[in-house]
């Protein structure tokens, strides 16, 4: 056993109760899930921004070719 569990076993007490610990777990899990969702959405936004920028470059290239051809 680690030192924390040895001290709990020898004294018979710990910081907080099992009930308090179990009530905190869903909050942590919920927060962790929210952070994962934010990270996923951030990654999706980054990829969409890169794709948009690439498409803008392609469109600008075609637009410039059309403009150059219309003057000749």
VOVEXTOR-495504 format. One record per atom (N, C-alpha, C, O): residue in three letters; atom name; x, y, z. Coordinates in steps of 0.1 Angstrom, whole numbers, plus 5000, padded with zeros to 4 digits. Layout:
residues N
nulo resn:Ala name:CA u:X v:Y w:Z
...
This chain:
residues 72
nulo resn:Unk name:N u:5008 v:4988 w:5000
nulo resn:Unk name:CA u:5000 v:5000 w:5000
nulo resn:Unk name:C u:5009 v:5012 w:5000
nulo resn:Unk name:O u:5020 v:5012 w:5005
nulo resn:Unk name:N u:5003 v:5023 w:4994
nulo resn:Unk name:CA u:5011 v:5036 w:4994
nulo resn:Unk name:C u:5009 v:5042 w:5008
nulo resn:Unk name:O u:5002 v:5038 w:5016
nulo resn:Unk name:N u:5017 v:5053 w:5010
nulo resn:Unk name:CA u:5017 v:5059 w:5023
nulo resn:Unk name:C u:5003 v:5065 w:5027
nulo resn:Unk name:O u:5000 v:5065 w:5039
nulo resn:Unk name:N u:4996 v:5070 w:5017
nulo resn:Unk name:CA u:4983 v:5076 w:5020
nulo resn:Unk name:C u:4974 v:5065 w:5026
nulo resn:Unk name:O u:4967 v:5067 w:5036
nulo resn:Unk name:N u:4973 v:5053 w:5019
nulo resn:Unk name:CA u:4965 v:5042 w:5023
nulo resn:Unk name:C u:4969 v:5036 w:5036
nulo resn:Unk name:O u:4961 v:5032 w:5044
nulo resn:Unk name:N u:4982 v:5036 w:5039
nulo resn:Unk name:CA u:4987 v:5031 w:5052
nulo resn:Unk name:C u:4982 v:5040 w:5063
nulo resn:Unk name:O u:4978 v:5035 w:5073
nulo resn:Unk name:N u:4983 v:5053 w:5061
nulo resn:Unk name:CA u:4978 v:5062 w:5071
nulo resn:Unk name:C u:4963 v:5061 w:5074
nulo resn:Unk name:O u:4958 v:5062 w:5085
nulo resn:Unk name:N u:4956 v:5059 w:5063
nulo resn:Unk name:CA u:4941 v:5058 w:5064
nulo resn:Unk name:C u:4938 v:5045 w:5072
nulo resn:Unk name:O u:4929 v:5045 w:5080
nulo resn:Unk name:N u:4945 v:5034 w:5068
nulo resn:Unk name:CA u:4943 v:5021 w:5074
nulo resn:Unk name:C u:4946 v:5022 w:5089
nulo resn:Unk name:O u:4939 v:5016 w:5097
nulo resn:Unk name:N u:4957 v:5029 w:5093
nulo resn:Unk name:CA u:4961 v:5029 w:5107
nulo resn:Unk name:C u:4953 v:5038 w:5115
nulo resn:Unk name:O u:4950 v:5036 w:5127
nulo resn:Unk name:N u:4948 v:5049 w:5109
nulo resn:Unk name:CA u:4940 v:5059 w:5117
nulo resn:Unk name:C u:4925 v:5056 w:5116
nulo resn:Unk name:O u:4917 v:5060 w:5124
nulo resn:Unk name:N u:4921 v:5049 w:5105
nulo resn:Unk name:CA u:4907 v:5046 w:5103
nulo resn:Unk name:C u:4899 v:5058 w:5098
nulo resn:Unk name:O u:4887 v:5058 w:5098
nulo resn:Unk name:N u:4906 v:5068 w:5093
nulo resn:Unk name:CA u:4899 v:5080 w:5087
nulo resn:Unk name:C u:4906 v:5085 w:5075
nulo resn:Unk name:O u:4918 v:5082 w:5073
nulo resn:Unk name:N u:4899 v:5093 w:5068
nulo resn:Unk name:CA u:4905 v:5099 w:5056
nulo resn:Unk name:C u:4899 v:5113 w:5055
nulo resn:Unk name:O u:4890 v:5117 w:5062
nulo resn:Unk name:N u:4904 v:5121 w:5045
nulo resn:Unk name:CA u:4899 v:5134 w:5043
nulo resn:Unk name:C u:4886 v:5133 w:5035
nulo resn:Unk name:O u:4886 v:5127 w:5024
nulo resn:Unk name:N u:4875 v:5137 w:5041
nulo resn:Unk name:CA u:4862 v:5136 w:5034
nulo resn:Unk name:C u:4856 v:5122 w:5036
nulo resn:Unk name:O u:4863 v:5113 w:5041
nulo resn:Unk name:N u:4844 v:5120 w:5031
nulo resn:Unk name:CA u:4837 v:5107 w:5032
nulo resn:Unk name:C u:4836 v:5101 w:5018
nulo resn:Unk name:O u:4838 v:5108 w:5008
nulo resn:Unk name:N u:4832 v:5088 w:5017
nulo resn:Unk name:CA u:4830 v:5082 w:5004
nulo resn:Unk name:C u:4819 v:5088 w:4997
nulo resn:Unk name:O u:4819 v:5090 w:4985
nulo resn:Unk name:N u:4809 v:5093 w:5005
nulo resn:Unk name:CA u:4797 v:5099 w:4999
nulo resn:Unk name:C u:4801 v:5112 w:4992
nulo resn:Unk name:O u:4797 v:5115 w:4981
nulo resn:Unk name:N u:4810 v:5120 w:4999
nulo resn:Unk name:CA u:4814 v:5133 w:4993
nulo resn:Unk name:C u:4823 v:5130 w:4980
nulo resn:Unk name:O u:4821 v:5137 w:4970
nulo resn:Unk name:N u:4831 v:5120 w:4981
nulo resn:Unk name:CA u:4839 v:5116 w:4969
nulo resn:Unk name:C u:4830 v:5112 w:4957
nulo resn:Unk name:O u:4833 v:5116 w:4946
nulo resn:Unk name:N u:4820 v:5104 w:4960
nulo resn:Unk name:CA u:4812 v:5100 w:4949
nulo resn:Unk name:C u:4804 v:5111 w:4943
nulo resn:Unk name:O u:4801 v:5111 w:4931
nulo resn:Unk name:N u:4800 v:5121 w:4951
nulo resn:Unk name:CA u:4792 v:5132 w:4946
nulo resn:Unk name:C u:4801 v:5141 w:4937
nulo resn:Unk name:O u:4796 v:5149 w:4929
nulo resn:Unk name:N u:4814 v:5141 w:4939
nulo resn:Unk name:CA u:4824 v:5149 w:4932
nulo resn:Unk name:C u:4827 v:5143 w:4918
nulo resn:Unk name:O u:4831 v:5150 w:4909
nulo resn:Unk name:N u:4827 v:5130 w:4917
nulo resn:Unk name:CA u:4831 v:5122 w:4905
nulo resn:Unk name:C u:4823 v:5126 w:4893
nulo resn:Unk name:O u:4829 v:5129 w:4883
nulo resn:Unk name:N u:4809 v:5127 w:4893
nulo resn:Unk name:CA u:4802 v:5131 w:4881
nulo resn:Unk name:C u:4806 v:5145 w:4876
nulo resn:Unk name:O u:4806 v:5147 w:4864
nulo resn:Unk name:N u:4808 v:5154 w:4886
nulo resn:Unk name:CA u:4812 v:5167 w:4882
nulo resn:Unk name:C u:4825 v:5167 w:4874
nulo resn:Unk name:O u:4827 v:5174 w:4864
nulo resn:Unk name:N u:4835 v:5160 w:4879
nulo resn:Unk name:CA u:4848 v:5159 w:4872
nulo resn:Unk name:C u:4846 v:5152 w:4859
nulo resn:Unk name:O u:4852 v:5157 w:4849
nulo resn:Unk name:N u:4839 v:5141 w:4858
nulo resn:Unk name:CA u:4837 v:5134 w:4846
nulo resn:Unk name:C u:4830 v:5143 w:4836
nulo resn:Unk name:O u:4833 v:5143 w:4824
nulo resn:Unk name:N u:4820 v:5150 w:4840
nulo resn:Unk name:CA u:4812 v:5159 w:4832
nulo resn:Unk name:C u:4821 v:5170 w:4826
nulo resn:Unk name:O u:4821 v:5174 w:4815
nulo resn:Unk name:N u:4830 v:5176 w:4835
nulo resn:Unk name:CA u:4839 v:5186 w:4831
nulo resn:Unk name:C u:4849 v:5181 w:4821
nulo resn:Unk name:O u:4853 v:5187 w:4811
nulo resn:Unk name:N u:4854 v:5168 w:4823
nulo resn:Unk name:CA u:4863 v:5162 w:4814
nulo resn:Unk name:C u:4857 v:5160 w:4801
nulo resn:Unk name:O u:4863 v:5162 w:4790
nulo resn:Unk name:N u:4844 v:5155 w:4800
nulo resn:Unk name:CA u:4837 v:5153 w:4788
nulo resn:Unk name:C u:4836 v:5167 w:4780
nulo resn:Unk name:O u:4837 v:5167 w:4768
nulo resn:Unk name:N u:4832 v:5177 w:4788
nulo resn:Unk name:CA u:4831 v:5190 w:4782
nulo resn:Unk name:C u:4844 v:5195 w:4776
nulo resn:Unk name:O u:4844 v:5201 w:4765
nulo resn:Unk name:N u:4855 v:5193 w:4783
nulo resn:Unk name:CA u:4868 v:5197 w:4778
nulo resn:Unk name:C u:4872 v:5189 w:4765
nulo resn:Unk name:O u:4877 v:5195 w:4756
nulo resn:Unk name:N u:4869 v:5176 w:4765
nulo resn:Unk name:CA u:4871 v:5168 w:4753
nulo resn:Unk name:C u:4863 v:5173 w:4741
nulo resn:Unk name:O u:4868 v:5174 w:4730
nulo resn:Unk name:N u:4850 v:5177 w:4744
nulo resn:Unk name:CA u:4842 v:5182 w:4733
nulo resn:Unk name:C u:4847 v:5195 w:4728
nulo resn:Unk name:O u:4847 v:5198 w:4716
nulo resn:Unk name:N u:4852 v:5204 w:4737
nulo resn:Unk name:CA u:4857 v:5217 w:4733
nulo resn:Unk name:C u:4870 v:5214 w:4724
nulo resn:Unk name:O u:4872 v:5221 w:4714
nulo resn:Unk name:N u:4878 v:5205 w:4728
nulo resn:Unk name:CA u:4890 v:5202 w:4721
nulo resn:Unk name:C u:4887 v:5196 w:4707
nulo resn:Unk name:O u:4893 v:5200 w:4697
nulo resn:Unk name:N u:4877 v:5188 w:4706
nulo resn:Unk name:CA u:4872 v:5182 w:4693
nulo resn:Unk name:C u:4867 v:5193 w:4684
nulo resn:Unk name:O u:4870 v:5194 w:4673
nulo resn:Unk name:N u:4859 v:5202 w:4690
nulo resn:Unk name:CA u:4853 v:5213 w:4682
nulo resn:Unk name:C u:4864 v:5223 w:4678
nulo resn:Unk name:O u:4863 v:5228 w:4666
nulo resn:Unk name:N u:4874 v:5225 w:4686
nulo resn:Unk name:CA u:4885 v:5234 w:4682
nulo resn:Unk name:C u:4893 v:5228 w:4671
nulo resn:Unk name:O u:4897 v:5235 w:4661
nulo resn:Unk name:N u:4895 v:5215 w:4671
nulo resn:Unk name:CA u:4902 v:5208 w:4660
nulo resn:Unk name:C u:4894 v:5209 w:4647
nulo resn:Unk name:O u:4900 v:5211 w:4637
nulo resn:Unk name:N u:4881 v:5206 w:4648
nulo resn:Unk name:CA u:4872 v:5207 w:4636
nulo resn:Unk name:C u:4873 v:5221 w:4631
nulo resn:Unk name:O u:4873 v:5223 w:4618
nulo resn:Unk name:N u:4872 v:5231 w:4639
nulo resn:Unk name:CA u:4873 v:5245 w:4635
nulo resn:Unk name:C u:4886 v:5248 w:4627
nulo resn:Unk name:O u:4886 v:5255 w:4617
nulo resn:Unk name:N u:4897 v:5243 w:4633
nulo resn:Unk name:CA u:4910 v:5245 w:4627
nulo resn:Unk name:C u:4910 v:5239 w:4613
nulo resn:Unk name:O u:4915 v:5245 w:4603
nulo resn:Unk name:N u:4905 v:5226 w:4612
nulo resn:Unk name:CA u:4905 v:5220 w:4599
nulo resn:Unk name:C u:4896 v:5227 w:4589
nulo resn:Unk name:O u:4900 v:5228 w:4577
nulo resn:Unk name:N u:4885 v:5232 w:4593
nulo resn:Unk name:CA u:4876 v:5239 w:4584
nulo resn:Unk name:C u:4882 v:5252 w:4580
nulo resn:Unk name:O u:4880 v:5256 w:4568
nulo resn:Unk name:N u:4889 v:5259 w:4589
nulo resn:Unk name:CA u:4895 v:5271 w:4585
nulo resn:Unk name:C u:4906 v:5269 w:4575
nulo resn:Unk name:O u:4907 v:5277 w:4565
nulo resn:Unk name:N u:4914 v:5258 w:4577
nulo resn:Unk name:CA u:4924 v:5255 w:4567
nulo resn:Unk name:C u:4918 v:5252 w:4553
nulo resn:Unk name:O u:4923 v:5256 w:4543
nulo resn:Unk name:N u:4907 v:5244 w:4553
nulo resn:Unk name:CA u:4900 v:5241 w:4541
nulo resn:Unk name:C u:4895 v:5253 w:4534
nulo resn:Unk name:O u:4896 v:5255 w:4522
nulo resn:Unk name:N u:4889 v:5262 w:4542
nulo resn:Unk name:CA u:4884 v:5275 w:4537
nulo resn:Unk name:C u:4895 v:5283 w:4530
nulo resn:Unk name:O u:4893 v:5288 w:4519
nulo resn:Unk name:N u:4906 v:5284 w:4537
nulo resn:Unk name:CA u:4917 v:5292 w:4532
nulo resn:Unk name:C u:4922 v:5286 w:4519
nulo resn:Unk name:O u:4926 v:5293 w:4510
nulo resn:Unk name:N u:4923 v:5273 w:4518
nulo resn:Unk name:CA u:4927 v:5266 w:4506
nulo resn:Unk name:C u:4918 v:5269 w:4495
nulo resn:Unk name:O u:4922 v:5272 w:4483
nulo resn:Unk name:N u:4905 v:5268 w:4497
nulo resn:Unk name:CA u:4895 v:5271 w:4487
nulo resn:Unk name:C u:4895 v:5285 w:4483
nulo resn:Unk name:O u:4893 v:5288 w:4471
nulo resn:Unk name:N u:4897 v:5294 w:4492
nulo resn:Unk name:CA u:4898 v:5308 w:4488
nulo resn:Unk name:C u:4910 v:5311 w:4479
nulo resn:Unk name:O u:4909 v:5318 w:4469
nulo resn:Unk name:N u:4921 v:5304 w:4482
nulo resn:Unk name:CA u:4933 v:5305 w:4473
nulo resn:Unk name:C u:4930 v:5300 w:4459
nulo resn:Unk name:O u:4934 v:5306 w:4449
nulo resn:Unk name:N u:4923 v:5288 w:4458
nulo resn:Unk name:CA u:4919 v:5283 w:4445
nulo resn:Unk name:C u:4910 v:5292 w:4438
nulo resn:Unk name:O u:4911 v:5295 w:4426
nulo resn:Unk name:N u:4900 v:5297 w:4445
nulo resn:Unk name:CA u:4890 v:5307 w:4439
nulo resn:Unk name:C u:4897 v:5319 w:4434
nulo resn:Unk name:O u:4894 v:5324 w:4423
nulo resn:Unk name:N u:4906 v:5325 w:4442
nulo resn:Unk name:CA u:4914 v:5337 w:4438
nulo resn:Unk name:C u:4922 v:5334 w:4426
nulo resn:Unk name:O u:4923 v:5343 w:4417
nulo resn:Unk name:N u:4928 v:5322 w:4425
nulo resn:Unk name:CA u:4936 v:5319 w:4413
nulo resn:Unk name:C u:4927 v:5318 w:4400
nulo resn:Unk name:O u:4931 v:5323 w:4390
nulo resn:Unk name:N u:4915 v:5312 w:4401
nulo resn:Unk name:CA u:4906 v:5311 w:4390
nulo resn:Unk name:C u:4901 v:5325 w:4386
nulo resn:Unk name:O u:4900 v:5328 w:4374
nulo resn:Unk name:N u:4898 v:5333 w:4396
nulo resn:Unk name:CA u:4893 v:5346 w:4394
nulo resn:Unk name:C u:4903 v:5355 w:4387
nulo resn:Unk name:O u:4900 v:5362 w:4377
nulo resn:Unk name:N u:4916 v:5354 w:4391
nulo resn:Unk name:CA u:4926 v:5361 w:4384
nulo resn:Unk name:C u:4928 v:5357 w:4370
nulo resn:Unk name:O u:4930 v:5365 w:4361
nulo resn:Unk name:N u:4927 v:5344 w:4367
nulo resn:Unk name:CA u:4928 v:5339 w:4354
nulo resn:Unk name:C u:4917 v:5344 w:4345
nulo resn:Unk name:O u:4919 v:5348 w:4334
nulo resn:Unk name:N u:4905 v:5344 w:4351
nulo resn:Unk name:CA u:4893 v:5349 w:4343
nulo resn:Unk name:C u:4895 v:5364 w:4340
nulo resn:Unk name:O u:4892 v:5369 w:4329
nulo resn:Unk name:N u:4900 v:5372 w:4350
nulo resn:Unk name:CA u:4902 v:5386 w:4348
nulo resn:Unk name:C u:4913 v:5388 w:4337
nulo resn:Unk name:O u:4911 v:5397 w:4329
nulo resn:Unk name:N u:4923 v:5381 w:4338
nulo resn:Unk name:CA u:4934 v:5382 w:4328
nulo resn:Unk name:C u:4930 v:5379 w:4314
nulo resn:Unk name:O u:4933 v:5386 w:4305
nulo resn:Unk name:N u:4921 v:5369 w:4313
nulo resn:Unk name:CA u:4916 v:5364 w:4300
nulo resn:Unk name:C u:4906 v:5374 w:4294
nulo resn:Unk name:O u:4905 v:5376 w:4282
nulo resn:Unk name:N u:4899 v:5381 w:4303
nulo resn:Unk name:CA u:4888 v:5390 w:4298
nulo resn:Unk name:C u:4894 v:5403 w:4292
nulo resn:Unk name:O u:4888 v:5410 w:4284
nulo resn:Unk name:N u:4907 v:5407 w:4296
nulo resn:Unk name:CA u:4913 v:5419 w:4291
nulo resn:Unk name:C u:4920 v:5417 w:4278
nulo resn:Unk name:O u:4923 v:5426 w:4271
nulo resn:Unk name:N u:4922 v:5404 w:4274
nulo resn:Unk name:CA u:4929 v:5402 w:4261
nulo resn:Unk name:C u:4920 v:5398 w:4250
nulo resn:Unk name:O u:4924 v:5396 w:4239
